[in-house]
Structures are given as structure tokens and as C-alpha cells.
Amino acid sequence: MSGTMVRWAGLALMMLVGVGGCSLISPDSDFPPPQPPAAAVRFKVTPPGAFPVDVYLSAWGEGYVIHAAGQAPIYLISDKKGGFVIQRPGEAASFVARRSDGSGWDILSANAPATFLLKQEGGSWILQAPGELPTLIVPQ
């Protein structure tokens, strides 16, 4: 899994965790909207050495869809066992599981080491891929 995909996968997961199944977001129809609906929840994501980016999460079908300008949507689909499958069109799926110590989530891929999404005091999150600088994720 590429570093960019890892960052977006972690972002998607963090957004899902941040919303926590918020009922303010209503599921869409069979296809995700081409852009985020008005009810989408906004997050500010700051990759290492880059400017912050607005990213939006909205409910769709049996999961969620993530929108960011200039990026293909990311789909989060419940595995019905407390975890998620993260899928972006044309890329391999990743699997997400809660960390046993409750400190966040592990993002697992068949072709890359685990990436960690860790809770921080104050409501923010750190996405840490092995060998890369962390990405900061803050709900808005």
C-alpha cells in the first residue's frame, strides 16, 4: 500500500471514529454522491510538510464515503464484526481493527506493514505509517 493510500485510509478511519455513527448523517442511495452532501462532517487533515486539507465524511449504504478535493472517494464498509474494509476504486482493500489497548486503530494491508491511528488528548488523531512522518487529523 502506498504512503498516500495509507494516509487516506487512516483519515477515513479516523473520520468514522470521530463521527461514531452520528445519526445526523443520513445514508444515501445506491451510489455515493459525486461531492459531499450538506450533512457531511468536515475534518482538517495536515500531512507532513503540506498545507491542511478539508475532508468530508458522509453515510452511504452500509458504510461511509470520504470526499477530498482532487482525490477518488474512499469507501468504508462495515465488516459486521466491529472493524471496517477500506476501499478506493482501482486499489487493494485494507482492513481496520481496534487496537487491543483502546489507543486507536490498526490499518492492515496484505502488502505493507500495519499503520497506526492513535488518539491524542484534545480530540485530535495521529496517523503513523512506519518510516513516515505523522499526519495530524482534527475534527472541525
C-alpha positions in Angstrom: 0.0 0.0 0.0 1.5 3.4 -0.9 2.1 6.0 1.7 -0.7 8.2 0.2 -3.2 5.4 0.4 -2.2 4.6 3.9 -2.7 8.3 4.9 -6.1 8.4 3.2 -7.2 5.1 4.7 -6.2 6.3 8.1 -8.0 9.5 7.5 -11.1 7.6 6.5 -11.0 5.5 9.6 -10.4 8.5 11.9 -13.3 10.3 10.4 -15.5 7.3 11.0 -14.3 7.1 14.6 -14.8 10.8 15.1 -18.4 10.6 14.0 -19.1 7.5 15.9 -22.2 6.6 14.0 -23.6 10.1 14.2 -27.3 10.0 13.3 -27.1 13.5 11.8 -25.7 11.9 8.7 -28.3 10.1 6.7 -27.5 7.2 4.3 -27.5 8.0 0.6 -29.0 5.8 -2.2 -27.2 3.1 -4.1 -24.4 5.3 -5.4 -22.3 7.8 -3.4 -22.8 11.4 -4.2 -20.2 13.0 -6.6 -19.4 15.6 -3.9 -20.1 15.7 -0.2 -23.7 16.4 0.9 -24.5 19.3 3.1 -24.8 17.0 6.1 -21.2 15.7 5.7 -18.9 16.1 8.7 -15.7 18.1 8.0 -12.2 17.3 9.1 -8.9 19.2 8.7 -6.0 16.9 7.7 -2.4 18.1 7.7 0.1 15.7 6.0 3.8 16.2 6.8 5.2 19.3 5.2 1.9 20.2 3.5 -1.0 22.6 4.0 -4.2 21.5 5.8 -6.8 19.9 3.5 -10.6 19.8 4.1 -12.0 16.2 4.0 -15.7 15.2 4.4 -17.4 12.1 5.7 -21.0 11.1 5.0 -23.0 7.9 5.5 -23.7 5.8 2.4 -25.3 2.3 2.1 -23.9 0.1 4.9 -20.9 2.3 5.5 -19.4 5.7 4.7 -17.8 7.6 1.9 -14.9 10.1 2.2 -14.5 13.0 -0.1 -11.4 15.2 -0.6 -10.9 17.6 -3.4 -8.9 16.1 -6.3 -9.0 12.5 -4.8 -11.0 9.5 -5.7 -13.6 8.7 -2.9 -12.7 6.3 -0.2 -15.4 3.8 0.9 -15.6 2.4 4.4 -17.7 -0.8 4.6 -18.5 -2.5 7.9 -17.2 -6.0 8.2 -20.0 -6.6 10.7 -17.5 -7.7 13.4 -16.5 -4.2 14.7 -14.0 -3.4 12.0 -14.0 -2.0 8.5 -12.9 -2.6 5.0 -11.4 0.5 3.3 -11.6 0.6 -0.5 -10.6 3.1 -3.1 -11.5 2.4 -6.7 -8.7 0.5 -8.5 -6.6 -0.1 -5.3 -6.3 -3.1 -3.0 -8.6 -3.2 0.1 -7.3 -2.6 3.6 -8.7 -3.9 6.8 -9.2 -1.9 10.0 -9.3 -3.3 13.6 -9.4 -1.6 17.0 -6.2 -1.8 19.0 -6.5 -4.1 22.0 -5.3 -1.3 24.4 -8.1 1.1 23.2 -5.5 3.6 22.0 -6.8 3.7 18.4 -6.9 1.5 15.3 -4.6 -0.6 13.2 -4.9 -0.4 9.4 -3.8 -3.7 7.9 -2.8 -4.5 4.3 -1.5 -7.6 2.7 1.4 -5.8 1.1 2.5 -3.3 3.7 3.3 -3.0 7.4 0.5 -2.0 9.8 -0.3 1.7 10.1 -1.5 3.1 13.4 -4.2 5.7 14.0 -3.7 6.9 17.5 -5.9 9.0 19.8 -4.4 12.3 21.1 -5.6 14.4 24.0 -7.9 17.2 22.9 -9.8 15.1 20.3 -7.2 15.0 17.5 -5.6 11.9 15.9 -2.1 11.0 14.7 -1.8 8.7 11.6 1.6 7.0 11.7 2.9 4.8 8.9 6.2 3.0 9.5 9.1 5.1 8.3 7.0 8.2 7.6 6.3 11.4 9.4 2.9 11.5 11.1 -0.3 13.1 9.7 -2.4 15.3 12.1 -6.2 14.9 11.8 -8.5 17.4 13.6 -12.4 17.4 13.6 -13.8 20.8 12.6 
